[in-house]
Every structure is written in structure tokens, then in C-alpha cells.
Amino acid sequence: MSGTTTGPAGRGDQRRPGGTGIRRPRRLAPHELFAQKLLAVLSGERPVHWMLGLTVGDAYEQLVRLAPRTPFRTRGVRPVVRSCRANPPAHGIVEAAACIAAGEQVRAMAFRLERGADLRWRCAAVELGDERVPAQRGATREGVRA
């Protein structure tokens, strides 16, 4: 026999199972993906209008009011999503909570996702730790100024 092979009988290549194959990153769940996107906007990495097609209802206006303060911007240490958990209270709805860490500082972010008729997820609400998004002055529930 000329030469030895390390693979199983009948196998023509020398690669071993589980060896140097390329590993693909795990696909993020919708709530994990949105936590990353919201963090990018609220840390100043991305502009608010980046979320325009990814929001419904009041969520975009909430981001417009929150983003100028860049609540997750830090000096030196880039903030990351430490964890993100989801609770689906009904079909097509996910309520999520994320822990955002930057060095020793950890803050909370909560948001709601709704799945549209086109099967795409969109953010419907955002809240940060103790910061509730202030209502617009003179606005009513329907969004018409009084």
C-alpha cells in the first residue's frame, strides 16, 4: 500500500471532521439584533434616521427624543449588549430587556417588537433604565397638539 490516509475507508480527502472548517457566527434572534441596532443609535454610532423603516408607532419619536442625549455614549470604552432576553406576550409581539455594559457601567434598555403583515419585525417602543421618554409638550394621546 503506498501512503496511508487518516480519513475513514472510502474517503478520498485528508480532512478530519470538525477540524479546520470555517465556523459561521450564530444567527441573532430578532430581539438580539434590535438591541444591537438600538445601541448603535443611542450611543451615537448611527444616526436616528437609520431606524426609520425599522420602527412603528411612537418608537421613532421616542428615539428622536432620546438620541441627542446619546445615553449610551462613553469615553474610551465602546458599549456592548451584555445580555438580551425576550418575552413573547402574544403571537407577533416580543418584549425584550437588554443589559448594556461599558466598562464597569451597566444600564438597562427595554423595547417592544411587533411583527407586521410583511413578517418583518419593527420596534414599537423603547425605554431606558430610569429614563422614561418625555411626552411632547402639548401633545395628546392621538398625537395632535392641544
ABEGO torsion letter per residue (X at the ends): XBEBBABBBGBABABBBGBABBBBBBBBBAAAAAAAAAAAAAAGABBAAAAAAABBEAAAAAAAAAAAAGAABBBGBBBBBABBBBBBABBGBBBBBBBBBBEABBBBBBBBBBBBAAGBBBBABBBBEABBBBBBBGBBAAGBBX
